[in-house]
């Protein structure tokens, strides 16, 4: 019965979103941007109600025994609402992508152009992070897509408050169809599985969350012919080279742990064997001051074990020795998800060796992996970070990636 209820709820939401798709093509860019700016303003005027709903979610989550890392993801505050509003205003200010680009002239007086067309209805399943409701909805609006959103049950009150008090009235105020953004209110995993079983209504679903559940949803989507962009695993790597500035290395370790429940935080700290004795001691001391445990050799777990997803052990970093830059990069390739890795060094040759060998979505030199984020890199919200090793959008996925290519061939004299 739960599966049937969830399937019906998702199908109804998808059909409602689909009714808005045809209208979106002709809407001027400035109307879309007005909706985003109105969302930013409405976050301020409706802050009290949103925070009250989030307080209820937080109380219920604590009562259920949720760990601190997941509570950090669930928590909203006035500062976080302000940051969400700032991101909306920044997105509204970004020029729209051209809908049509001429590529070249073909024989017989023909012209080849590439058109960008919205997907139509896109699904999104994400962890209990209320801010992601606004992040993803805003990108669907900017890219002229309708969307069906489903979040973790722990965030359902917060998500509903954002959908009902912020997103829907802002769309209406801008003259956009309010039904273009749908939020699934049926709790439980059955609604997540229902989201990836609707190929005729929802051809693409963005998946993000804990590794096992997201991988399971990806497999289910494949069975039903639904394409996915998945963000299942994280866990960033920091390699400190023999030629590193120790002070900079310690600064980057600290700045990479400002939040423990996020995917691009420091997860695996690799130290060159030549500096192991000194830096392992100093790094461990720093971690202790930060309230973070160092998992030192010999390790009883895989080196790439993602602590952010280990409920109750989020405040942990794995620390290990390594022979050099190339060895560090190859270890990161083999043992971790391939999200992001950084090297700290004053040796340009070592930096290049590391960066050329590392195959992940983001590579950094003397910088924190926390920068692998749509807003920090592009000043744009993201739907997630795609680490698939296939052609297509990789790294932070933004509204610019939520289009389909269409090739158009027309007579030269008919050029617009």
N, C-alpha and C positions, 0 to 999 in steps of 0.2 A: 504493500500500500504506500509506503514512504517513497519508493522508487517511482510509482505511478504519479504521486502528487508532485514530486520534483520534476518529472518529465513534462507534466502538464504546465507547471509554472514556468519552466524555461521556454517551452514552445509558445505559450501565450506572450511572454515578454519579447521573444524574437519576432513574432508576428507584429506586435505593436511597434517595435523598433523599425521593422521593415516598411511600415506605412510611411515613415518619414524619409526614406532614402531618396525617392524620386524628387522630392521637394528641395533637397539639399544642393543639387547641382547648380541651380540658378540663383542661389542666395549670394549676394555680394560679400566679398572678403571682410569688409568693414563690419558687417552684421555679425559675423562669427566672432570677430575681435571684440565687438561690443558685449557679446554674451560672456566672454571670458573676463572682461573688465568688470562687468556686473557681478559675476561670481566672486571676484576679489573683494568688491565692496560689501557684498552680502555676507561673506565670511566674518566681516567685522560687526555688522548689525545683528547677526544671528549667533554670535560667539557664545553667549550665555547658554542658549539652548543646546548647542553642539557640545559644549564642555560638560553640561549636566548629563547628557546622554553618554558621553565618554566616561564620566565618573561612575555611572551605573555599570558599564562594561568592565571598568577597572576593578570595581568591588567584586563583581562576579568572578572575574579571572583570578583574583587573589584567593578568593574562597575555594576555587577549584584547584589551587596549588600551582598555578602557572609560574614558570621561572622568570627571573629578572630580565633576561634577554628578550623574551617574548613580551613581557610587560612593557619594556621600553618601546617596542614596535607599536604596541597598542595605544600607548599614552598620547593624548593631545594636551596642549597647553596654549596659553595666549601667544607665547613666542612661536610655537609651531604653527598656529593659525596665521600669524603674521607672515611667517616664511612661506606658507602655502599661497597666501594672497600675493606676495611679491613674485612668486613663480608664475602665477596666473597673469599678472600684469606684464611680466617679461615675455611670456608666450604671446600675449595679445599684440605686443609691439614688433614681433618678428614678421618680416614681409612674407606673404604667402608664396608658396612654390609655384613656378609657372605651370599652367595646365597643359601647355603644348610647346615643344621645342623642335625646330627644324634641324634635321640631321645632315641631309645632303640631297643633291639633285641626282635623279636617276635618268637613264636613257629615255627617249621618247617624250621629253618634256614633262616628266613626272617629278614630284618632290616627296621625299620621305620625311615624316615627322614622328616624334614620339609624344604620345599623350599620357597624362597621369590621371588615372581614374580611381576613385575611392573603391575600397573592397565592397562596401555595402553595409552589412551588419557584422561586427566583430565581437567575439566573446572575450571575456577576461576573467580569469580565476586567480585570486591572489590571497596572500596570507592576511592575518588579522591586523592590517595596518590601515587605519582610517584615511590617512593622507593620500593613499594610493587611489581611493575612490575619486578624488578630485584630480589627481595627476592623470589618470587614464581617461576619465570623462573629458577633461579639457583637450587632450590630444585627439580624441575622436571628433570633438567639435571642430577643432582647427583643421583636421584633415577631411571633413565632410563625411565622416562615417557615423553610422548609428552603432550603438553598443549595448550589450547585455553583460552586466557586471555581477560577479559573485565573490564575496569575501568570506573569510573564516567566521564561524558562528560567534566567536568571542567578540567580534567587532560589529555585530549586526545593529545594535542600537546607534552607535556612532555613525555607521555607514548610512543608516536610514535617515538620521537627522541631516546629514550632509546632502543626501539625495533630495529630500523633501523640502528642506528649508533653504538650501543654497542653490543646488543645480537646477531643479525644475523651475522655480520662480525666475531664475536668471535667464533661462532659455525662453520662457514666455515673454519676459520683459523685452528681450531683443527681437521678438517676432519669429523665433525658431520653434519648430514642433517639439513640444515638451516630451513627447514619447520617444524621441531619438535616443535617450539614455535611460536604460531600464536597470533596476537593481533587483536581484533575486532575494526574496525575503524568507525562503524556506531554508531552515538550518539543516546542517548535516552534510556529509560527503555525497549523498545521493544527488544533491543539486549540482555538485561539481561534475559528477559523471554524466548527468543529463546534459550539461553544457557542451560536452564534446561528442554527443551522439545526434547532432542535428545538422548534417551536412547540407541539406537543402535550405536551411534557415540561417545557420551560422557556419560559414565555410572556413573561417579562421578563428582560432582561440589563442589568446595570450595566456601562458601558464607561468606562474611564479609562486615560489613557496619552498617548503622543505623538499629535499632531494627525492626521497622515496615516493611521497604522494604525487609530486609533479611528474616523475617518470612514469608512474602508474597511469596517470591521466593521459600522458602522451601516447602510451601504448594503446589505451582505449580509443583515443581519437584516431589513431592510425587504422584501427579495425573498422571504423565507421567512415573513413575517407575524409576526415576533418584535418586540415593543416594546422600546425601549431608553431608558435614561437615561444620556446620554453626557457625559463630561468630557474633551473632546479638546484644548482649547486654554486657555492661560492668558496670563500676561504683564500685570502690573499697571502702572497709570499714576499718577505723582505730578505734580501741577501746582502750581508755586510762583507765587503771585500777586504783583502789585506791592506789595500791603499785607501781605505775609507777614513774620513774624519770621524773620530769616535763621538764627538759632541753632536755632529749632525745625525749620526746613526741613532743615538739615544733620543734626539728630538723627534725623528721620524717614527721611532717605535712608539713614543707617547702619543703623537698626533694621529697615529693609525689605530689607536684604541679609544678614541673619544666616545664611540658607541660600540657596544659588544654584540648587539643583535643584528648587525647589518652584514651583508655578504662580502663587502670589500674591505673589511677590517683586517688587521694583522692576525693571521692564523698560524703561519709557519715562519719562524725566524731562523735563517741559515747563516752561520758564521764561518768565515774562512778559518781553516785549521790553524793558520799562523797567528790569528788574534783570538782564538777560542778561549784560552785560559783567562785572559784579561776581560774580554767583552762578555763572555758567558756570565762571569761574576757580576759585572756592572749592569748588564741587561736584566739579570735575575733580581738584583736589588731594586732596579727601577720598576719592574713589574710588581714586586711586592708592595712598593709605595703606591702603586696604582690600584692595588687590590686584585691583581691578576696573578694566577699561579703559572709557574714555568714548568712545562713537562720536559724533563731532561733525559738524556740517554741513561740506561737503556729504556726504550719506549715499549710499552705494552699495547700500543695501538698503531695503526697506520700513520705514517708521517703526515699525510694529507687530511687526517680526520678533521672535519669541520666543527669547531667548538661552538660556533654561533647556533648550531642546530641541536646541540647536546644539552637538553634541558637540565639545568642545575649545575652545569659545568661550563657555561658560556665564558666565565672569567678565567680562561686558560689560553696559553700560547705554547705551541710546540717549539722547542729550541733544539737545533741539531748542528753538528759540524759538517763542513763540506770542503772538498779539495780545491775548488776554484770557481770562476765565473761560469764556465761552460758546464761543469758538473752541477752547479746550482740550478742552472736553467733546465738541464735535462731532468734533474730530480723533480723540479716543479712541473715539467711536462708530464712525467710519468706518475707522480703521486698525488697531484691536485687536480681540481676541476678545470683549470685553464682559464680562470677568470682574470687574474691580474698578478703580476710579479714586479718587484722593483729591485734595483741594485743601488747600493751606496758605495761610491768610489770616487777617487780623484784621478784614476787611471782611465784615460779615454779608450785605450785598447781593450781593457777588461770590460768596460761598459758596452762597447760595441759587440764583443764576443757574447756577452750575456744577452743583449737585445736581439742579436741575430739568431741565437739558439732557442730563445723562448718563443713558443708557438701560441700562447694564450691571447685573449681578447685585448688586453691592455698591458703595455710594458713601460716602466718608468725608471728614470735615472735621477737619483738624488731628489726624489719626490715621493709623496705618500700615495699608496694605492687607493686611498679614500677618494682620490680625484676621478676614479672610474665611475662616473655618475653623470647622467644627462645634464643636470643643471650646472654642475661644476665644470664640465668640459664645454658645453654648448650654450649655457644659460637657457636650457629648455628642460621641462619635466620629461621623465622617461616612463615608458610602460614596463620596463625591466631591462636586464642586461642579457643579451643573447650570446651564449658561448658555443653555439653549434659550429663544428668544423666543416661547414658547407658554404657555398656561395650564398649571398643574401645579407640582410642587415646583421651585423655582428657588433658586439659591444652594446652601449646604451642605445635602445630603440626609441626613437622620437616620432613625432607626427610625420616627419619627412619620409619615414619608412612604411607608412600605412597606405600605400597606393599600389595599384596594378599598372604595369606598362601596357600600352596599346600602340601598335604601329599603324600609322595612317599614311596612305599613298594617295596623292591627289594631283590633278593637272596643275602645272605651274601657274596658269592664268587664274586659277581659282584660289590662290593663296590669300589668306585673310590678312 
